[in-house]
Amino acid sequence: MPRSSLKPILTQYAETHRVILGVNADNPEMLWGFAQAIKMHALPLFVQVTPETLETWGQHVMTAVMTEVLDPLPTPVAWHLDHATQPDDIAWALEQGFTSVMYDGSALPLEDNIRNTQKVVEWASVRGALVEAEIGHVHKPGEPPEWAQLTTPEEARIFAEATHVDALAVAIGNHHATRVSQSQVDIERLAAIHALCPVPLVLHGASGIDPALYTRLRMSGIAKMNFGTEFRTIWWQVVHDMPEGKPRSVQAEISRRIAEAIRHKWDQLSYCRPSS
């Protein structure tokens, strides 16, 4: 099936309080695991790579693997460039057929973030690609704690109205690659953002979120949740469990466990049931 931006599906999920998964692929084994899950369950997925991952493997090597693994699938899949801070990376991805891009200007002043995002939206619209952006700043490992900046409802409204993005990542106490307590996640802030900003909202760092919060998150505007650390942990665990295994056997087990983890995540998110 041809690649899809998943724009209509993301909008539908937002309107019906459902959540679509964004899953980060760091290597081919993860891609094969994602593909297995899609084949088994026929559910849409944002398959995401960062500019750093593309640089590590080689841009054309990784995209060739993505083409081989993802394009034959019978279910719509979005090729998503995640956390791109450089316009050149986004321009390249769009030329290569990525159907979804995230411009991350969250470290910039609001005005600069808006201006740069507007340019990305203009480029993407020519190719029918989805654009995600970030307002506030979700903390990343290695950053000083003071860099974390919660999203304010008013700034989210201003940003969404000025840029016309298709999806907006918000900071509500979630952190990349870090587990956070239920009390750290500000659901009230999220609901206030959702009330002012009728754009599908995205939660990064979802691997660190207690599944007990999933229902409240989706009922308060989250329509896409990004998972990366959870699948990286599986990769390392399999390598640890099979120190004497042949690489092809290790690879197959990584893919199997990742596919199973995605199925479990879909179940946790009540993927196959409309919200009540």
HUDAFEN-V506407 format. One record per residue. N is the residue number from 1. RES is the residue in one letter. OMEGA is omega in radians with two decimals (* if undefined). NEAR is the number of other ideal C-beta (glycine too) atoms within 10 Angstrom. Layout:
# HUDAFEN-V506407
n-><N,N>
res-><RES,RES>
omega-><OMEGA,OMEGA>
near-><NEAR,NEAR>
This chain:
# HUDAFEN-V506407
n-><1,2,3,4,5,6,7,8,9,10,11,12,13,14,15,16,17,18,19,20,21,22,23,24,25,26,27,28,29,30,31,32,33,34,35,36,37,38,39,40,41,42,43,44,45,46,47,48,49,50,51,52,53,54,55,56,57,58,59,60,61,62,63,64,65,66,67,68,69,70,71,72,73,74,75,76,77,78,79,80,81,82,83,84,85,86,87,88,89,90,91,92,93,94,95,96,97,98,99,100,101,102,103,104,105,106,107,108,109,110,111,112,113,114,115,116,117,118,119,120,121,122,123,124,125,126,127,128,129,130,131,132,133,134,135,136,137,138,139,140,141,142,143,144,145,146,147,148,149,150,151,152,153,154,155,156,157,158,159,160,161,162,163,164,165,166,167,168,169,170,171,172,173,174,175,176,177,178,179,180,181,182,183,184,185,186,187,188,189,190,191,192,193,194,195,196,197,198,199,200,201,202,203,204,205,206,207,208,209,210,211,212,213,214,215,216,217,218,219,220,221,222,223,224,225,226,227,228,229,230,231,232,233,234,235,236,237,238,239,240,241,242,243,244,245,246,247,248,249,250,251,252,253,254,255,256,257,258,259,260,261,262,263,264,265,266,267,268,269,270,271,272,273,274,275,276>
res-><M,P,R,S,S,L,K,P,I,L,T,Q,Y,A,E,T,H,R,V,I,L,G,V,N,A,D,N,P,E,M,L,W,G,F,A,Q,A,I,K,M,H,A,L,P,L,F,V,Q,V,T,P,E,T,L,E,T,W,G,Q,H,V,M,T,A,V,M,T,E,V,L,D,P,L,P,T,P,V,A,W,H,L,D,H,A,T,Q,P,D,D,I,A,W,A,L,E,Q,G,F,T,S,V,M,Y,D,G,S,A,L,P,L,E,D,N,I,R,N,T,Q,K,V,V,E,W,A,S,V,R,G,A,L,V,E,A,E,I,G,H,V,H,K,P,G,E,P,P,E,W,A,Q,L,T,T,P,E,E,A,R,I,F,A,E,A,T,H,V,D,A,L,A,V,A,I,G,N,H,H,A,T,R,V,S,Q,S,Q,V,D,I,E,R,L,A,A,I,H,A,L,C,P,V,P,L,V,L,H,G,A,S,G,I,D,P,A,L,Y,T,R,L,R,M,S,G,I,A,K,M,N,F,G,T,E,F,R,T,I,W,W,Q,V,V,H,D,M,P,E,G,K,P,R,S,V,Q,A,E,I,S,R,R,I,A,E,A,I,R,H,K,W,D,Q,L,S,Y,C,R,P,S,S>
omega-><3.13,3.07,-3.09,3.01,-3.08,3.13,-3.11,-3.13,3.11,3.11,3.12,3.13,3.12,-3.10,-3.09,3.08,3.04,-3.06,3.03,-3.10,2.88,-3.06,-3.06,3.12,3.08,-3.08,-3.11,-3.14,3.11,3.11,3.14,3.08,3.10,-3.13,3.10,-3.14,3.14,3.13,-3.05,-2.95,3.04,3.10,-3.09,-3.06,2.90,3.05,-2.89,3.00,3.10,3.03,-3.14,3.09,3.12,3.13,-3.11,-3.08,-2.97,-3.04,-3.05,3.08,-3.09,3.14,3.07,3.09,3.11,3.12,-3.10,-3.01,-2.97,-3.02,3.13,-3.05,-3.08,-3.07,-3.14,3.10,3.05,2.94,-3.00,3.00,-2.99,3.03,3.04,3.13,-3.10,3.14,-3.13,3.12,3.14,3.12,3.12,-3.11,3.13,3.11,-3.12,3.09,3.00,-3.05,-3.09,-3.14,3.00,2.96,-3.12,3.06,-3.02,3.11,-3.09,2.96,-3.07,-3.09,3.13,3.09,3.12,-3.07,-3.13,3.13,3.09,3.12,-3.13,3.11,3.12,3.12,-3.04,-3.09,3.13,-3.09,3.13,-3.10,3.08,3.07,3.00,3.08,-3.11,3.06,-2.82,3.11,3.09,-3.05,3.10,3.09,3.13,3.11,3.02,-3.12,-3.08,3.09,3.11,-3.12,-3.14,3.09,3.03,-3.13,-3.09,3.10,3.09,3.12,-3.13,-3.10,-3.10,-3.14,-3.09,-3.01,-3.07,3.08,3.14,-3.12,-3.05,3.08,-3.08,3.09,-3.10,-3.09,3.07,3.12,3.01,2.99,-3.10,3.07,3.12,3.14,3.10,-3.08,3.13,-3.09,-3.01,-3.12,3.13,3.08,3.12,-3.14,3.11,3.07,-3.12,-3.13,-3.10,-2.94,-3.07,3.11,3.06,-3.08,-3.05,3.09,3.03,-3.13,-3.04,3.10,-3.11,-3.07,3.09,3.11,3.10,-3.13,-2.99,-3.11,3.12,3.13,-3.10,3.09,-3.13,2.98,3.13,-3.13,3.11,3.10,-3.09,3.12,3.08,-3.08,-3.11,-3.12,3.03,3.11,3.08,3.14,-3.12,-3.12,3.12,3.11,3.12,-3.08,-3.02,-3.05,-3.12,-3.12,3.02,-3.12,-3.12,3.10,3.09,3.13,-3.13,-3.14,3.07,-3.12,-3.14,-3.10,3.11,3.10,3.11,3.13,3.10,3.09,3.13,3.13,3.08,3.11,-3.14,-3.11,-3.13,-3.02,-3.01,-3.12,3.02,-3.12,3.13,*>
near-><11,8,20,19,23,25,18,10,18,26,15,14,21,22,11,11,18,20,27,24,22,27,25,24,27,18,17,18,23,23,22,22,28,27,23,19,25,22,13,12,16,11,17,17,24,30,25,25,26,20,19,12,18,21,11,14,18,10,17,10,12,20,19,12,16,23,14,13,20,22,13,10,17,9,16,19,24,25,24,28,25,24,23,22,15,11,13,9,20,24,15,17,24,19,10,15,15,25,24,28,27,27,28,22,22,22,14,15,9,15,9,11,22,19,14,19,25,16,14,24,20,11,17,23,12,8,13,10,26,23,25,30,27,25,27,20,19,27,22,17,9,8,14,7,7,7,13,16,15,16,26,18,17,12,19,22,17,16,23,20,12,16,24,13,24,21,26,26,27,27,24,24,20,28,21,19,16,14,12,17,10,12,7,15,19,17,17,9,20,24,15,19,29,21,12,15,23,12,26,25,26,26,27,29,24,27,22,19,23,12,12,9,17,19,16,14,24,22,15,20,24,28,26,24,25,26,22,22,18,17,23,17,13,21,19,10,13,21,15,8,11,14,7,6,14,9,10,8,12,18,17,17,19,24,23,15,18,27,20,15,18,24,16,12,22,18,12,13,20,16,17,10,9,8,12,7>
